[in-house]
C-alpha cells in the first residue's frame, strides 16, 4: 500500500461561524461605531443631531483648531461611540476612524490610528501627546475607553429596535385593510374574476347574491354578506405604549427631556428642555473637551454652550442683574467694599 497510509488524516478547517469569523465581526462592529442596535431609529438620530448642533454652536476661546465642523464630528462620535480621537497636525485636527492604544498606569502613551481617505484609510503611529482624545461614560475597569449612551442602555435600545422592527414588518407583510368575504361555492375561476372586479371597483356599488343558499337538502348556516376584517389588532400588544416608553427612555439617556417630543409641548417646557440639555449634558462634555485641549495644546481653552444656545432664563437674568446693581449701589452708599460683600454670598468669578 505504499506510499498510501492505512489511516486517513482528517483535515480540519475553520467554519464560517468559527472564532475567526466572530473576531472579524466584532472588530467590524467596533470600527463602524455601532454601540447599540437602535442607531437607525429616528429617536436616536434626532438626539445625535441635537448634540451635533448644540456643540457646534459653542463659543470657543483659546484655540482656532476646534472649528464648527470638528465640534460636530466630535459630538456625533461621542454620541454613537462614546469617544473621539483627533490627530494634531499643521493643517488642523484630523479625525480618526479607528484606533488602538498603549497605556501606562491607565494613561494612554501611544496610538496606532487609521485616518480616513477617499481611496482608503492610512495608518499612523504617534505618541499620545499628538492626539486629542475625548470620551464619555468611562468605566473604572477601562478608564481609557468611553462608552456611548446606547452601550450603557442596551436593554432599552433593544426594546426600541424590537418594537420598531415589529411594526415595520407588520406594515410590510400583514394584510392591513384586507377582508374575507363569504360567497357560495363557486369554481376558482369565478372567484378569481370576482376578486379582480373588487380590486378595480373602488368607490363603486357592487351588488352580489346573498350567501343564504340551500344545498344538499338543508339550509346553509344563517349568515349573510358580512365581511371579516383580517387587519391585525396591534392595540392588544400595547405597541404604542411600549414605543413611547422606549423612545422617552432613549431621549433621557441622551440628556433630552422626553416632554420635548410630546405633541402637546408648550414653549416654557421646550425652553426648560433646552436648558437641561445644554447645562446637564453638553456643557460638561464641553468642559472635558476644553480640559483635554488645554492639556495638549498648551493654551487655556474654554468652551461655552450656554450663551449660543440661549439656554438660560432671560427674565431671571435681568432681575438678577437689577438686584446685583442695586446691591452694589447700596454697598457703595454704606461704605462697604463691593468685592467683600460679594465674597460674603460666595459670588466670585468662577461662580458666574
C-alpha positions in Angstrom: 0.0 0.0 0.0 3.0 2.3 0.0 3.1 5.3 -0.4 -0.5 5.3 0.9 -1.3 5.5 4.6 -3.6 3.0 6.2 -5.4 5.7 8.2 -6.7 8.8 6.5 -5.9 12.0 8.4 -8.8 14.3 8.9 -8.2 17.8 7.7 -9.7 20.5 10.0 -10.7 23.8 8.6 -12.3 26.9 10.2 -16.1 27.2 9.6 -18.0 30.4 8.8 -19.2 30.6 12.3 -15.8 29.9 14.0 -13.7 32.0 16.3 -12.0 33.9 13.4 -15.3 35.0 11.9 -16.6 36.1 15.3 -13.5 38.2 15.9 -13.8 39.8 12.5 -17.4 40.6 13.1 -16.7 42.1 16.5 -13.9 44.1 15.0 -16.0 45.4 12.2 -18.7 46.4 14.6 -16.2 48.3 16.7 -14.7 50.1 13.7 -18.0 51.1 12.3 -19.0 52.5 15.7 -22.1 50.5 16.4 -22.7 50.7 20.2 -26.4 49.7 20.1 -29.0 48.3 17.8 -31.2 51.4 17.8 -28.9 53.8 16.0 -31.1 53.7 12.8 -34.2 54.9 14.6 -35.4 58.5 14.2 -35.3 58.9 18.0 -31.6 58.3 18.3 -30.7 60.3 15.2 -32.7 63.2 16.5 -30.8 63.1 19.8 -27.5 62.9 17.9 -28.5 65.9 15.8 -29.2 67.9 18.9 -25.7 67.0 20.2 -24.1 68.0 16.9 -26.0 71.3 16.6 -25.5 72.3 20.2 -21.8 71.5 20.4 -21.0 73.0 17.0 -22.6 76.4 18.1 -20.4 76.6 21.2 -18.2 79.6 21.8 -14.5 78.5 21.8 -11.8 80.7 23.2 -8.1 80.0 23.3 -7.7 78.0 20.1 -8.7 78.1 16.4 -8.4 74.3 15.9 -11.9 73.5 17.2 -13.9 74.6 14.2 -17.6 74.1 13.8 -17.1 71.1 11.7 -14.7 69.4 14.1 -17.0 70.0 17.0 -19.9 68.5 15.1 -17.8 65.4 14.2 -16.8 65.1 17.9 -20.4 65.3 19.1 -21.5 62.6 16.7 -18.6 60.3 17.6 -19.3 60.8 21.3 -23.0 60.1 20.8 -22.5 56.9 18.8 -19.1 55.6 20.0 -18.5 57.3 23.3 -15.1 58.7 22.3 -13.4 60.7 19.6 -9.7 60.8 18.6 -8.2 63.7 16.6 -4.6 63.9 15.3 -3.0 67.3 15.8 -1.3 68.4 12.5 -0.1 71.6 11.0 -3.3 71.8 8.8 -5.6 71.3 11.8 -7.3 68.5 13.6 -7.7 65.3 11.6 -10.4 62.9 12.8 -9.5 59.2 13.1 -11.9 56.4 12.2 -10.2 53.6 14.1 -7.5 53.5 16.8 -5.6 51.2 19.1 -3.6 52.5 22.1 -1.0 51.5 24.6 -1.4 52.6 28.2 0.8 53.0 31.2 -0.9 53.3 34.7 -4.2 53.7 32.8 -2.9 56.7 30.8 -2.6 56.4 27.0 1.1 56.7 25.9 0.9 55.9 22.1 -1.7 55.4 19.4 -2.0 53.5 16.2 -4.8 55.1 14.3 -6.5 54.9 10.9 -7.1 58.2 9.1 -9.9 58.0 6.6 -9.1 58.9 3.0 -11.1 58.9 -0.2 -9.1 56.0 -1.7 -8.8 54.0 1.6 -7.6 54.7 5.1 -4.0 55.1 6.0 -2.3 54.1 9.3 -0.3 56.3 11.6 1.5 55.7 14.8 2.4 58.5 17.2 2.7 59.4 20.8 -0.3 60.3 22.9 0.7 64.0 23.1 0.0 64.3 19.4 -3.7 63.3 19.8 -6.8 64.8 21.3 -9.0 62.2 22.8 -12.4 62.9 24.2 -14.5 60.3 25.9 -17.7 60.0 28.0 -19.1 57.3 30.2 -15.7 55.7 31.0 -15.8 52.7 33.3 -13.5 52.2 36.3 -12.3 48.9 34.7 -11.3 50.8 31.5 -10.8 54.5 32.2 -9.1 55.0 28.9 -12.2 53.9 26.9 -15.5 55.7 26.5 -19.0 54.2 26.2 -21.8 55.5 24.1 -25.3 56.1 25.7 -26.8 53.2 23.8 -24.0 51.0 25.0 -24.9 51.8 28.6 -28.6 51.3 27.9 -28.6 48.2 25.7 -31.8 46.8 27.1 -33.8 49.9 26.2 -32.1 50.2 22.9 -33.0 46.6 22.1 -36.6 47.2 23.1 -36.9 50.2 20.8 -35.3 48.3 18.0 -37.6 45.3 18.5 -40.7 47.4 18.6 -39.9 49.4 15.5 -38.8 46.3 13.6 -42.0 44.5 14.6 -44.1 47.5 13.4 -42.2 47.8 10.2 -42.7 44.1 9.5 -46.4 44.3 10.3 -47.0 47.2 8.0 -44.9 45.5 5.3 -46.3 41.9 5.5 -49.6 41.9 7.4 -52.8 42.0 5.4 -53.8 45.5 6.6 -57.1 46.6 5.1 -57.9 43.1 3.7 -61.2 41.4 4.3 -62.5 37.9 3.9 -65.9 37.9 2.1 -68.2 34.9 2.3 -69.5 33.6 -1.0 -71.4 30.5 -2.2 -69.4 27.6 -3.5 -68.1 28.5 -7.0 -65.3 27.5 -9.2 -61.9 29.0 -8.7 -62.1 30.8 -12.0 -65.3 32.6 -10.9 -63.8 33.6 -7.5 -60.7 34.9 -9.3 -62.9 37.0 -11.6 -64.9 38.4 -8.7 -61.7 39.2 -6.8 -60.4 41.2 -9.8 -63.7 43.1 -10.0 -63.5 44.0 -6.4 -59.9 45.3 -6.9 -60.9 47.6 -9.7 -64.2 48.8 -8.4 -63.1 51.3 -5.7 -65.8 53.6 -4.6 -68.4 51.9 -6.7 -71.5 50.0 -5.5 -71.2 46.2 -6.0 -74.3 44.0 -5.9 -73.9 40.4 -5.2 -76.2 37.5 -4.5 -76.8 36.6 -0.8 -74.9 33.7 0.7 -78.1 32.3 2.3 -78.4 29.3 0.0 -80.0 25.8 0.3 -77.9 22.9 -0.8 -77.8 19.1 -0.2 -81.3 19.1 1.2 -80.8 21.6 4.0 -80.2 25.3 4.6 -76.7 26.7 5.0 -75.8 28.5 8.2 -77.8 31.6 8.7 -75.3 34.3 7.6 -75.4 37.0 5.1 -73.0 39.3 3.4 -70.7 40.1 6.3 -67.1 40.6 5.5 -64.5 39.7 8.1 -61.6 42.1 8.6 -58.1 40.4 8.9 -56.2 43.6 9.9 -54.2 42.7 13.0 -55.2 44.4 16.2 -52.0 45.9 17.5 -53.6 47.7 20.4 -53.6 44.4 22.4 -49.9 44.2 22.1 -49.5 47.7 23.6 -47.2 48.7 20.8 -47.9 52.4 21.2 -47.2 52.4 24.9 -44.0 50.3 24.5 -42.8 52.5 21.7 -43.4 55.7 23.7 -41.7 54.3 26.8 -38.7 53.2 24.8 -38.5 56.5 23.0 -38.7 58.5 26.2 -36.1 56.4 27.9 -33.6 56.8 24.9 -34.2 60.6 25.0 -33.5 60.6 28.7 -30.2 58.7 28.1 -29.1 61.4 25.7 -30.0 64.2 28.1 -33.2 65.2 26.4 -36.3 65.7 28.4 -39.0 63.3 27.0 -41.6 66.1 27.3 -39.9 68.0 24.4 -41.1 65.3 22.0 -44.7 65.4 23.3 -47.2 66.8 20.7 -48.7 68.9 23.5 -45.4 70.5 24.4 -45.6 74.3 25.2 -42.9 77.0 24.9 -41.9 77.0 28.6 -41.3 73.2 28.6 -39.3 73.4 25.4 -37.1 76.1 26.9 -36.6 74.1 30.1 -35.7 71.0 28.0 -33.2 73.1 26.0 -31.6 74.4 29.2 -31.5 70.9 30.6 -29.7 69.6 27.5 -27.2 72.4 27.4 -26.5 72.6 31.2 -26.5 68.9 32.2 -25.3 67.2 29.0 -23.5 69.4 26.5 -21.7 71.8 28.9 -20.0 69.0 31.0 -18.8 67.5 27.7 -17.6 70.9 26.5 -15.7 71.3 29.8 -14.0 67.9 29.4 -13.1 68.8 25.7 -11.7 72.1 26.9 -9.6 70.4 29.6 -8.1 68.0 27.1 -7.3 70.8 24.6 -5.7 72.9 27.4 -3.5 69.9 28.3 -2.4 69.1 24.8 -2.3 72.5 23.1 -0.6 74.4 25.8 -3.1 77.2 26.0 -6.1 77.8 28.2 -9.2 76.7 26.2 -12.7 77.5 27.2 -15.9 76.2 25.6 -19.3 77.7 26.4 -22.6 76.1 25.1 -25.0 78.1 27.3 -24.7 81.5 25.7 -25.0 80.5 22.0 -28.0 78.2 22.7 -29.6 80.9 24.9 -30.1 78.1 27.5 -30.9 80.4 30.3 -33.9 82.3 31.7 -33.6 85.8 30.2 -36.2 87.3 32.6 -34.5 85.7 35.6 -31.1 87.0 34.5 -32.5 90.5 34.0 -34.0 90.5 37.5 -30.7 89.1 39.0 -28.7 91.9 37.2 -31.0 94.6 38.5 -30.7 93.1 42.1 -26.9 93.0 41.8 -26.7 96.6 40.6 -29.0 97.7 43.4 -27.0 95.8 46.0 -23.7 97.3 44.7 -25.1 100.8 44.9 -26.3 100.2 48.5 -22.9 98.8 49.5 -21.2 101.8 48.0 -23.5 104.2 49.8 -22.9 102.4 53.1 -19.1 102.4 52.6 -18.8 98.7 52.2 -16.3 97.2 49.7 -18.4 95.6 46.9 -15.8 92.8 46.5 -16.0 91.9 50.1 -19.8 92.0 50.0 -19.8 89.6 47.0 -17.5 87.2 48.8 -19.9 87.0 51.7 -22.5 85.4 49.5 -20.0 83.3 47.6 -20.3 85.4 44.4 -17.0 85.2 42.5 -15.7 84.9 39.0 -15.8 81.1 39.0 -19.5 81.2 40.0 -20.6 83.3 37.2 
